[in-house]
């Protein structure tokens, strides 16, 4: 029976949820109790979460720069 393609993990609803999930993953990985397959999958998910957090932080930093210049523009949140 062929394996079905793995489903892509959902994007976190917020920066805080992404950070919390990333923290849990790190704790599990550091515990050394995960099988190799789960360890690799955790690393991949962690990389995705880290990229998500960085993107959100960059968007907020850009908004702060706009506010510092006295201009308020809508934040897309993307």
N, CA, C and O atoms as a GROMACS GRO file, in nm:
protein
  312
    1UNK      N    1   0.084  -0.118   0.000
    1UNK     CA    2   0.000   0.000   0.000
    1UNK      C    3   0.089   0.124   0.000
    1UNK      O    4   0.174   0.138   0.088
    2UNK      N    5   0.072   0.215  -0.098
    2UNK     CA    6   0.157   0.334  -0.105
    2UNK      C    7   0.123   0.431   0.007
    2UNK      O    8   0.008   0.443   0.049
    3UNK      N    9   0.225   0.498   0.052
    3UNK     CA   10   0.207   0.600   0.156
    3UNK      C   11   0.144   0.723   0.096
    3UNK      O   12   0.175   0.762  -0.017
    4UNK      N   13   0.057   0.784   0.171
    4UNK     CA   14   0.001   0.911   0.124
    4UNK      C   15   0.101   1.022   0.154
    4UNK      O   16   0.182   1.012   0.245
    5UNK      N   17   0.093   1.126   0.075
    5UNK     CA   18   0.184   1.239   0.093
    5UNK      C   19   0.155   1.304   0.228
    5UNK      O   20   0.038   1.321   0.264
    6UNK      N   21   0.259   1.341   0.302
    6UNK     CA   22   0.235   1.406   0.431
    6UNK      C   23   0.167   1.540   0.410
    6UNK      O   24   0.195   1.612   0.314
    7UNK      N   25   0.077   1.573   0.501
    7UNK     CA   26   0.010   1.702   0.492
    7UNK      C   27   0.102   1.810   0.546
    7UNK      O   28   0.175   1.789   0.643
    8UNK      N   29   0.097   1.924   0.485
    8UNK     CA   30   0.180   2.037   0.529
    8UNK      C   31   0.124   2.089   0.661
    8UNK      O   32   0.003   2.107   0.674
    9UNK      N   33   0.210   2.114   0.758
    9UNK     CA   34   0.163   2.167   0.886
    9UNK      C   35   0.101   2.305   0.865
    9UNK      O   36   0.144   2.383   0.780
   10UNK      N   37   0.000   2.333   0.944
   10UNK     CA   38  -0.066   2.462   0.935
   10UNK      C   39   0.025   2.573   0.984
   10UNK      O   40   0.112   2.553   1.069
   11UNK      N   41   0.002   2.691   0.927
   11UNK     CA   42   0.074   2.809   0.976
   11UNK      C   43   0.013   2.847   1.110
   11UNK      O   44  -0.109   2.843   1.128
   12UNK      N   45   0.097   2.884   1.205
   12UNK     CA   46   0.045   2.922   1.337
   12UNK      C   47  -0.048   3.043   1.327
   12UNK      O   48  -0.036   3.126   1.237
   13UNK      N   49  -0.139   3.051   1.420
   13UNK     CA   50  -0.234   3.162   1.422
   13UNK      C   51  -0.171   3.292   1.468
   13UNK      O   52  -0.220   3.400   1.436
   14UNK      N   53  -0.060   3.281   1.543
   14UNK     CA   54   0.003   3.403   1.593
   14UNK      C   55   0.151   3.377   1.619
   14UNK      O   56   0.197   3.263   1.622
   15UNK      N   57   0.222   3.485   1.638
   15UNK     CA   58   0.365   3.478   1.673
   15UNK      C   59   0.382   3.402   1.805
   15UNK      O   60   0.471   3.318   1.818
   16UNK      N   61   0.297   3.433   1.902
   16UNK     CA   62   0.309   3.371   2.034
   16UNK      C   63   0.286   3.221   2.028
   16UNK      O   64   0.357   3.145   2.095
   17UNK      N   65   0.188   3.177   1.949
   17UNK     CA   66   0.164   3.033   1.936
   17UNK      C   67   0.280   2.964   1.864
   17UNK      O   68   0.317   2.852   1.899
   18UNK      N   69   0.336   3.030   1.765
   18UNK     CA   70   0.452   2.974   1.694
   18UNK      C   71   0.570   2.960   1.789
   18UNK      O   72   0.640   2.859   1.787
   19UNK      N   73   0.592   3.061   1.870
   19UNK     CA   74   0.702   3.058   1.966
   19UNK      C   75   0.683   2.947   2.069
   19UNK      O   76   0.779   2.878   2.105
   20UNK      N   77   0.560   2.929   2.116
   20UNK     CA   78   0.530   2.824   2.214
   20UNK      C   79   0.553   2.685   2.152
   20UNK      O   80   0.609   2.597   2.217
   21UNK      N   81   0.509   2.667   2.028
   21UNK     CA   82   0.530   2.538   1.961
   21UNK      C   83   0.678   2.512   1.939
   21UNK      O   84   0.726   2.401   1.958
   22UNK      N   85   0.750   2.615   1.900
   22UNK     CA   86   0.894   2.603   1.880
   22UNK      C   87   0.964   2.565   2.010
   22UNK      O   88   1.055   2.482   2.010
   23UNK      N   89   0.922   2.624   2.119
   23UNK     CA   90   0.979   2.592   2.250
   23UNK      C   91   0.954   2.445   2.286
   23UNK      O   92   1.044   2.377   2.335
   24UNK      N   93   0.831   2.397   2.262
   24UNK     CA   94   0.800   2.256   2.290
   24UNK      C   95   0.885   2.163   2.205
   24UNK      O   96   0.935   2.061   2.254
   25UNK      N   97   0.901   2.197   2.078
   25UNK     CA   98   0.984   2.115   1.989
   25UNK      C   99   1.128   2.107   2.038
   25UNK      O  100   1.188   1.999   2.040
   26UNK      N  101   1.182   2.220   2.077
   26UNK     CA  102   1.320   2.223   2.125
   26UNK      C  103   1.335   2.136   2.249
   26UNK      O  104   1.432   2.061   2.260
   27UNK      N  105   1.241   2.145   2.340
   27UNK     CA  106   1.246   2.064   2.462
   27UNK      C  107   1.241   1.914   2.429
   27UNK      O  108   1.316   1.835   2.487
   28UNK      N  109   1.154   1.876   2.335
   28UNK     CA  110   1.145   1.736   2.295
   28UNK      C  111   1.274   1.689   2.230
   28UNK      O  112   1.323   1.579   2.259
   29UNK      N  113   1.329   1.771   2.143
   29UNK     CA  114   1.451   1.734   2.072
   29UNK      C  115   1.570   1.724   2.168
   29UNK      O  116   1.652   1.634   2.156
   30UNK      N  117   1.577   1.817   2.262
   30UNK     CA  118   1.686   1.815   2.358
   30UNK      C  119   1.675   1.698   2.455
   30UNK      O  120   1.774   1.654   2.513
   31UNK      N  121   1.553   1.646   2.472
   31UNK     CA  122   1.531   1.533   2.561
   31UNK      C  123   1.595   1.405   2.511
   31UNK      O  124   1.618   1.312   2.588
   32UNK      N  125   1.625   1.399   2.381
   32UNK     CA  126   1.692   1.284   2.324
   32UNK      C  127   1.608   1.158   2.318
   32UNK      O  128   1.663   1.049   2.300
   33UNK      N  129   1.477   1.168   2.332
   33UNK     CA  130   1.391   1.051   2.335
   33UNK      C  131   1.314   1.030   2.204
   33UNK      O  132   1.240   0.933   2.191
   34UNK      N  133   1.331   1.119   2.107
   34UNK     CA  134   1.257   1.107   1.982
   34UNK      C  135   1.327   1.012   1.886
   34UNK      O  136   1.449   1.013   1.876
   35UNK      N  137   1.249   0.928   1.816
   35UNK     CA  138   1.308   0.847   1.710
   35UNK      C  139   1.360   0.938   1.599
   35UNK      O  140   1.316   1.052   1.586
   36UNK      N  141   1.451   0.887   1.520
   36UNK     CA  142   1.517   0.966   1.416
   36UNK      C  143   1.417   1.033   1.322
   36UNK      O  144   1.433   1.150   1.288
   37UNK      N  145   1.314   0.960   1.278
   37UNK     CA  146   1.215   1.019   1.187
   37UNK      C  147   1.146   1.139   1.249
   37UNK      O  148   1.127   1.242   1.184
   38UNK      N  149   1.108   1.126   1.376
   38UNK     CA  150   1.040   1.237   1.444
   38UNK      C  151   1.137   1.352   1.471
   38UNK      O  152   1.098   1.468   1.470
   39UNK      N  153   1.261   1.319   1.494
   39UNK     CA  154   1.362   1.422   1.516
   39UNK      C  155   1.380   1.506   1.390
   39UNK      O  156   1.387   1.629   1.398
   40UNK      N  157   1.387   1.440   1.275
   40UNK     CA  158   1.402   1.511   1.149
   40UNK      C  159   1.278   1.596   1.120
   40UNK      O  160   1.289   1.711   1.078
   41UNK      N  161   1.160   1.538   1.142
   41UNK     CA  162   1.037   1.614   1.120
   41UNK      C  163   1.027   1.733   1.215
   41UNK      O  164   0.981   1.840   1.176
   42UNK      N  165   1.070   1.715   1.339
   42UNK     CA  166   1.071   1.825   1.435
   42UNK      C  167   1.165   1.936   1.392
   42UNK      O  168   1.135   2.054   1.409
   43UNK      N  169   1.280   1.897   1.336
   43UNK     CA  170   1.375   1.997   1.288
   43UNK      C  171   1.315   2.077   1.174
   43UNK      O  172   1.328   2.199   1.168
   44UNK      N  173   1.249   2.007   1.083
   44UNK     CA  174   1.185   2.077   0.970
   44UNK      C  175   1.077   2.174   1.017
   44UNK      O  176   1.070   2.288   0.972
   45UNK      N  177   0.994   2.126   1.109
   45UNK     CA  178   0.886   2.210   1.160
   45UNK      C  179   0.945   2.329   1.235
   45UNK      O  180   0.895   2.441   1.224
   46UNK      N  181   1.051   2.305   1.312
   46UNK     CA  182   1.117   2.413   1.383
   46UNK      C  183   1.171   2.519   1.288
   46UNK      O  184   1.160   2.639   1.316
   47UNK      N  185   1.228   2.476   1.177
   47UNK     CA  186   1.280   2.571   1.078
   47UNK      C  187   1.166   2.654   1.020
   47UNK      O  188   1.180   2.775   0.999
   48UNK      N  189   1.052   2.589   0.993
   48UNK     CA  190   0.935   2.662   0.941
   48UNK      C  191   0.883   2.763   1.044
   48UNK      O  192   0.850   2.876   1.009
   49UNK      N  193   0.877   2.721   1.169
   49UNK     CA  194   0.829   2.810   1.274
   49UNK      C  195   0.923   2.928   1.294
   49UNK      O  196   0.879   3.042   1.314
   50UNK      N  197   1.053   2.902   1.288
   50UNK     CA  198   1.150   3.009   1.302
   50UNK      C  199   1.137   3.111   1.188
   50UNK      O  200   1.144   3.231   1.212
   51UNK      N  201   1.118   3.062   1.066
   51UNK     CA  202   1.098   3.152   0.952
   51UNK      C  203   0.972   3.235   0.970
   51UNK      O  204   0.971   3.355   0.941
   52UNK      N  205   0.864   3.172   1.019
   52UNK     CA  206   0.739   3.243   1.044
   52UNK      C  207   0.760   3.355   1.146
   52UNK      O  208   0.715   3.468   1.126
   53UNK      N  209   0.828   3.323   1.256
   53UNK     CA  210   0.853   3.422   1.360
   53UNK      C  211   0.939   3.537   1.309
   53UNK      O  212   0.911   3.653   1.339
   54UNK      N  213   1.040   3.506   1.232
   54UNK     CA  214   1.126   3.611   1.177
   54UNK      C  215   1.048   3.703   1.085
   54UNK      O  216   1.067   3.825   1.088
   55UNK      N  217   0.961   3.646   1.002
   55UNK     CA  218   0.880   3.726   0.911
   55UNK      C  219   0.788   3.819   0.987
   55UNK      O  220   0.774   3.936   0.952
   56UNK      N  221   0.725   3.767   1.093
   56UNK     CA  222   0.637   3.850   1.175
   56UNK      C  223   0.714   3.962   1.244
   56UNK      O  224   0.668   4.077   1.247
   57UNK      N  225   0.830   3.929   1.298
   57UNK     CA  226   0.911   4.032   1.364
   57UNK      C  227   0.955   4.141   1.266
   57UNK      O  228   0.955   4.259   1.301
   58UNK      N  229   0.993   4.102   1.146
   58UNK     CA  230   1.033   4.200   1.045
   58UNK      C  231   0.917   4.292   1.010
   58UNK      O  232   0.936   4.412   0.991
   59UNK      N  233   0.796   4.236   1.001
   59UNK     CA  234   0.678   4.318   0.970
   59UNK      C  235   0.652   4.419   1.082
   59UNK      O  236   0.621   4.534   1.055
   60UNK      N  237   0.666   4.375   1.206
   60UNK     CA  238   0.644   4.466   1.319
   60UNK      C  239   0.753   4.573   1.323
   60UNK      O  240   0.725   4.690   1.348
   61UNK      N  241   0.878   4.533   1.298
   61UNK     CA  242   0.987   4.631   1.295
   61UNK      C  243   0.963   4.737   1.188
   61UNK      O  244   0.991   4.855   1.209
   62UNK      N  245   0.912   4.695   1.073
   62UNK     CA  246   0.882   4.791   0.966
   62UNK      C  247   0.771   4.886   1.009
   62UNK      O  248   0.778   5.005   0.980
   63UNK      N  249   0.670   4.834   1.077
   63UNK     CA  250   0.561   4.919   1.125
   63UNK      C  251   0.614   5.021   1.226
   63UNK      O  252   0.573   5.137   1.225
   64UNK      N  253   0.704   4.978   1.314
   64UNK     CA  254   0.762   5.070   1.412
   64UNK      C  255   0.841   5.180   1.341
   64UNK      O  256   0.835   5.296   1.380
   65UNK      N  257   0.915   5.143   1.238
   65UNK     CA  258   0.989   5.245   1.160
   65UNK      C  259   0.893   5.348   1.103
   65UNK      O  260   0.921   5.468   1.105
   66UNK      N  261   0.780   5.302   1.051
   66UNK     CA  262   0.682   5.395   0.995
   66UNK      C  263   0.626   5.486   1.104
   66UNK      O  264   0.608   5.606   1.082
   67UNK      N  265   0.598   5.431   1.221
   67UNK     CA  266   0.546   5.510   1.331
   67UNK      C  267   0.649   5.613   1.378
   67UNK      O  268   0.614   5.725   1.413
   68UNK      N  269   0.775   5.572   1.379
   68UNK     CA  270   0.881   5.665   1.422
   68UNK      C  271   0.892   5.784   1.329
   68UNK      O  272   0.934   5.892   1.371
   69UNK      N  273   0.856   5.767   1.203
   69UNK     CA  274   0.860   5.877   1.108
   69UNK      C  275   0.733   5.962   1.114
   69UNK      O  276   0.716   6.056   1.037
   70UNK      N  277   0.645   5.928   1.207
   70UNK     CA  278   0.522   6.006   1.221
   70UNK      C  279   0.414   5.966   1.124
   70UNK      O  280   0.313   6.036   1.113
   71UNK      N  281   0.433   5.856   1.053
   71UNK     CA  282   0.334   5.812   0.956
   71UNK      C  283   0.277   5.678   0.999
   71UNK      O  284   0.351   5.584   1.029
   72UNK      N  285   0.147   5.670   1.003
   72UNK     CA  286   0.081   5.545   1.037
   72UNK      C  287   0.020   5.487   0.911
   72UNK      O  288  -0.068   5.547   0.850
   73UNK      N  289   0.068   5.370   0.873
   73UNK     CA  290   0.012   5.300   0.757
   73UNK      C  291  -0.044   5.168   0.806
   73UNK      O  292   0.007   5.112   0.903
   74UNK      N  293  -0.148   5.118   0.742
   74UNK     CA  294  -0.206   4.991   0.786
   74UNK      C  295  -0.105   4.878   0.773
   74UNK      O  296  -0.026   4.872   0.679
   75UNK      N  297  -0.110   4.788   0.871
   75UNK     CA  298  -0.024   4.672   0.870
   75UNK      C  299  -0.101   4.556   0.810
   75UNK      O  300  -0.210   4.524   0.855
   76UNK      N  301  -0.044   4.494   0.708
   76UNK     CA  302  -0.115   4.386   0.639
   76UNK      C  303  -0.119   4.260   0.721
   76UNK      O  304  -0.208   4.177   0.702
   77UNK      N  305  -0.022   4.241   0.814
   77UNK     CA  306  -0.019   4.122   0.896
   77UNK      C  307   0.024   3.999   0.820
   77UNK      O  308   0.019   3.888   0.874
   78UNK      N  309   0.068   4.015   0.698
   78UNK     CA  310   0.109   3.900   0.617
   78UNK      C  311   0.248   3.855   0.647
   78UNK      O  312   0.297   3.760   0.587
   0.00000   0.00000   0.00000
